[in-house]
Amino acid sequence: MKLNLLILLTATIMLSISCKQKNKADKNLAPNVHEVTAEEVIQSSNYTYVRVTEDSKETWIAISRQEVEKGKSYYYEPSIEMTDFVSKELKRTFKTILFVDKFSDQPITNVKPAMDNSSKGNQPAIAKEGIKVEPAEGGITIADLYAKKDSYAGKTVKIRGEVVKYNAEIMGKNWIHLQDGTNSNGSFDIAVTTSDVAKVGDVVTIEGSVTLKKDFGAGYFYEVIVENGKLIPQM
């Protein structure tokens, strides 16, 4: 009797796994995409925090602020996982939380968009914007930085560009993506870490130190990044 129950339980588990794999294949989901249900939604100034479930497992994720419907199915690709993350605005500590770039109510498939060479690994590329910003006095363009990255490594540079993406308080830093309309072999976007605050659409001038081949883990690898950036007030 016990043997029959064990066989039945094993068969049920295998059937469940097979059905899930078939469902994922039918939707042509990318290999690391998770299909989840939103169970709880908390809004803040810059982020939307969502408690999701997948196969009865609960996970907290943080995404750029957007509308999320409780009880609805969503898809995401994991990015940076943080432990004991403190949200000062919410006055709450999350034991573990995933900061997610790709989050959608539509399946994320194996069909990938063109990638920008400014970042590699699992981090999604940022689509090029129709931007044209004149370089700062005494500064360089983003194309210059990529074209001569070896000579700029470890040095402080000044770059002026438009903020196309902004994420606050990740790993104790604010993250800015700048574009100025220049391009060097497909690299047109530069990531900057800073303690200063900006918003998408701002045209800013930043001074910071150039680092090459920076690996933050979780697929976040930057061929070139500007760290400890300081926003220079516009005159």
Secondary structure as a PSIPRED ss2 file (coil, helix, strand):
# PSIPRED VFORMAT (PSIPRED V4.0)

   1 M C   1.000  0.000  0.000
   2 K H   0.000  1.000  0.000
   3 L H   0.000  1.000  0.000
   4 N H   0.000  1.000  0.000
   5 L H   0.000  1.000  0.000
   6 L H   0.000  1.000  0.000
   7 I H   0.000  1.000  0.000
   8 L H   0.000  1.000  0.000
   9 L H   0.000  1.000  0.000
  10 T H   0.000  1.000  0.000
  11 A H   0.000  1.000  0.000
  12 T H   0.000  1.000  0.000
  13 I H   0.000  1.000  0.000
  14 M H   0.000  1.000  0.000
  15 L H   0.000  1.000  0.000
  16 S H   0.000  1.000  0.000
  17 I H   0.000  1.000  0.000
  18 S H   0.000  1.000  0.000
  19 C H   0.000  1.000  0.000
  20 K H   0.000  1.000  0.000
  21 Q H   0.000  1.000  0.000
  22 K H   0.000  1.000  0.000
  23 N H   0.000  1.000  0.000
  24 K H   0.000  1.000  0.000
  25 A H   0.000  1.000  0.000
  26 D H   0.000  1.000  0.000
  27 K C   1.000  0.000  0.000
  28 N C   1.000  0.000  0.000
  29 L E   0.000  0.000  1.000
  30 A C   1.000  0.000  0.000
  31 P C   1.000  0.000  0.000
  32 N C   1.000  0.000  0.000
  33 V C   1.000  0.000  0.000
  34 H E   0.000  0.000  1.000
  35 E E   0.000  0.000  1.000
  36 V E   0.000  0.000  1.000
  37 T E   0.000  0.000  1.000
  38 A E   0.000  0.000  1.000
  39 E E   0.000  0.000  1.000
  40 E E   0.000  0.000  1.000
  41 V E   0.000  0.000  1.000
  42 I E   0.000  0.000  1.000
  43 Q E   0.000  0.000  1.000
  44 S C   1.000  0.000  0.000
  45 S C   1.000  0.000  0.000
  46 N C   1.000  0.000  0.000
  47 Y E   0.000  0.000  1.000
  48 T E   0.000  0.000  1.000
  49 Y E   0.000  0.000  1.000
  50 V E   0.000  0.000  1.000
  51 R E   0.000  0.000  1.000
  52 V E   0.000  0.000  1.000
  53 T E   0.000  0.000  1.000
  54 E E   0.000  0.000  1.000
  55 D C   1.000  0.000  0.000
  56 S C   1.000  0.000  0.000
  57 K E   0.000  0.000  1.000
  58 E E   0.000  0.000  1.000
  59 T E   0.000  0.000  1.000
  60 W E   0.000  0.000  1.000
  61 I E   0.000  0.000  1.000
  62 A E   0.000  0.000  1.000
  63 I E   0.000  0.000  1.000
  64 S E   0.000  0.000  1.000
  65 R C   1.000  0.000  0.000
  66 Q C   1.000  0.000  0.000
  67 E C   1.000  0.000  0.000
  68 V C   1.000  0.000  0.000
  69 E C   1.000  0.000  0.000
  70 K C   1.000  0.000  0.000
  71 G C   1.000  0.000  0.000
  72 K C   1.000  0.000  0.000
  73 S E   0.000  0.000  1.000
  74 Y E   0.000  0.000  1.000
  75 Y E   0.000  0.000  1.000
  76 Y E   0.000  0.000  1.000
  77 E C   1.000  0.000  0.000
  78 P C   1.000  0.000  0.000
  79 S C   1.000  0.000  0.000
  80 I E   0.000  0.000  1.000
  81 E E   0.000  0.000  1.000
  82 M E   0.000  0.000  1.000
  83 T E   0.000  0.000  1.000
  84 D E   0.000  0.000  1.000
  85 F E   0.000  0.000  1.000
  86 V E   0.000  0.000  1.000
  87 S E   0.000  0.000  1.000
  88 K C   1.000  0.000  0.000
  89 E C   1.000  0.000  0.000
  90 L C   1.000  0.000  0.000
  91 K C   1.000  0.000  0.000
  92 R E   0.000  0.000  1.000
  93 T E   0.000  0.000  1.000
  94 F E   0.000  0.000  1.000
  95 K E   0.000  0.000  1.000
  96 T E   0.000  0.000  1.000
  97 I E   0.000  0.000  1.000
  98 L E   0.000  0.000  1.000
  99 F E   0.000  0.000  1.000
 100 V C   1.000  0.000  0.000
 101 D C   1.000  0.000  0.000
 102 K C   1.000  0.000  0.000
 103 F E   0.000  0.000  1.000
 104 S E   0.000  0.000  1.000
 105 D C   1.000  0.000  0.000
 106 Q C   1.000  0.000  0.000
 107 P C   1.000  0.000  0.000
 108 I C   1.000  0.000  0.000
 109 T E   0.000  0.000  1.000
 110 N C   1.000  0.000  0.000
 111 V C   1.000  0.000  0.000
 112 K C   1.000  0.000  0.000
 113 P C   1.000  0.000  0.000
 114 A C   1.000  0.000  0.000
 115 M C   1.000  0.000  0.000
 116 D C   1.000  0.000  0.000
 117 N C   1.000  0.000  0.000
 118 S C   1.000  0.000  0.000
 119 S E   0.000  0.000  1.000
 120 K E   0.000  0.000  1.000
 121 G C   1.000  0.000  0.000
 122 N C   1.000  0.000  0.000
 123 Q C   1.000  0.000  0.000
 124 P C   1.000  0.000  0.000
 125 A C   1.000  0.000  0.000
 126 I C   1.000  0.000  0.000
 127 A C   1.000  0.000  0.000
 128 K C   1.000  0.000  0.000
 129 E C   1.000  0.000  0.000
 130 G C   1.000  0.000  0.000
 131 I C   1.000  0.000  0.000
 132 K C   1.000  0.000  0.000
 133 V C   1.000  0.000  0.000
 134 E C   1.000  0.000  0.000
 135 P C   1.000  0.000  0.000
 136 A C   1.000  0.000  0.000
 137 E C   1.000  0.000  0.000
 138 G C   1.000  0.000  0.000
 139 G C   1.000  0.000  0.000
 140 I E   0.000  0.000  1.000
 141 T C   1.000  0.000  0.000
 142 I H   0.000  1.000  0.000
 143 A H   0.000  1.000  0.000
 144 D H   0.000  1.000  0.000
 145 L H   0.000  1.000  0.000
 146 Y H   0.000  1.000  0.000
 147 A H   0.000  1.000  0.000
 148 K C   1.000  0.000  0.000
 149 K H   0.000  1.000  0.000
 150 D H   0.000  1.000  0.000
 151 S H   0.000  1.000  0.000
 152 Y H   0.000  1.000  0.000
 153 A C   1.000  0.000  0.000
 154 G C   1.000  0.000  0.000
 155 K C   1.000  0.000  0.000
 156 T E   0.000  0.000  1.000
 157 V E   0.000  0.000  1.000
 158 K E   0.000  0.000  1.000
 159 I E   0.000  0.000  1.000
 160 R E   0.000  0.000  1.000
 161 G E   0.000  0.000  1.000
 162 E E   0.000  0.000  1.000
 163 V E   0.000  0.000  1.000
 164 V E   0.000  0.000  1.000
 165 K E   0.000  0.000  1.000
 166 Y E   0.000  0.000  1.000
 167 N E   0.000  0.000  1.000
 168 A E   0.000  0.000  1.000
 169 E E   0.000  0.000  1.000
 170 I E   0.000  0.000  1.000
 171 M C   1.000  0.000  0.000
 172 G C   1.000  0.000  0.000
 173 K E   0.000  0.000  1.000
 174 N E   0.000  0.000  1.000
 175 W E   0.000  0.000  1.000
 176 I E   0.000  0.000  1.000
 177 H E   0.000  0.000  1.000
 178 L E   0.000  0.000  1.000
 179 Q E   0.000  0.000  1.000
 180 D C   1.000  0.000  0.000
 181 G C   1.000  0.000  0.000
 182 T C   1.000  0.000  0.000
 183 N C   1.000  0.000  0.000
 184 S E   0.000  0.000  1.000
 185 N C   1.000  0.000  0.000
 186 G C   1.000  0.000  0.000
 187 S E   0.000  0.000  1.000
 188 F C   1.000  0.000  0.000
 189 D C   1.000  0.000  0.000
 190 I E   0.000  0.000  1.000
 191 A E   0.000  0.000  1.000
 192 V E   0.000  0.000  1.000
 193 T E   0.000  0.000  1.000
 194 T E   0.000  0.000  1.000
 195 S C   1.000  0.000  0.000
 196 D C   1.000  0.000  0.000
 197 V C   1.000  0.000  0.000
 198 A C   1.000  0.000  0.000
 199 K C   1.000  0.000  0.000
 200 V C   1.000  0.000  0.000
 201 G C   1.000  0.000  0.000
 202 D C   1.000  0.000  0.000
 203 V E   0.000  0.000  1.000
 204 V E   0.000  0.000  1.000
 205 T E   0.000  0.000  1.000
 206 I E   0.000  0.000  1.000
 207 E E   0.000  0.000  1.000
 208 G E   0.000  0.000  1.000
 209 S E   0.000  0.000  1.000
 210 V E   0.000  0.000  1.000
 211 T E   0.000  0.000  1.000
 212 L E   0.000  0.000  1.000
 213 K E   0.000  0.000  1.000
 214 K E   0.000  0.000  1.000
 215 D E   0.000  0.000  1.000
 216 F E   0.000  0.000  1.000
 217 G E   0.000  0.000  1.000
 218 A C   1.000  0.000  0.000
 219 G C   1.000  0.000  0.000
 220 Y E   0.000  0.000  1.000
 221 F E   0.000  0.000  1.000
 222 Y E   0.000  0.000  1.000
 223 E E   0.000  0.000  1.000
 224 V E   0.000  0.000  1.000
 225 I E   0.000  0.000  1.000
 226 V E   0.000  0.000  1.000
 227 E E   0.000  0.000  1.000
 228 N E   0.000  0.000  1.000
 229 G E   0.000  0.000  1.000
 230 K E   0.000  0.000  1.000
 231 L E   0.000  0.000  1.000
 232 I E   0.000  0.000  1.000
 233 P C   1.000  0.000  0.000
 234 Q C   1.000  0.000  0.000
 235 M C   1.000  0.000  0.000
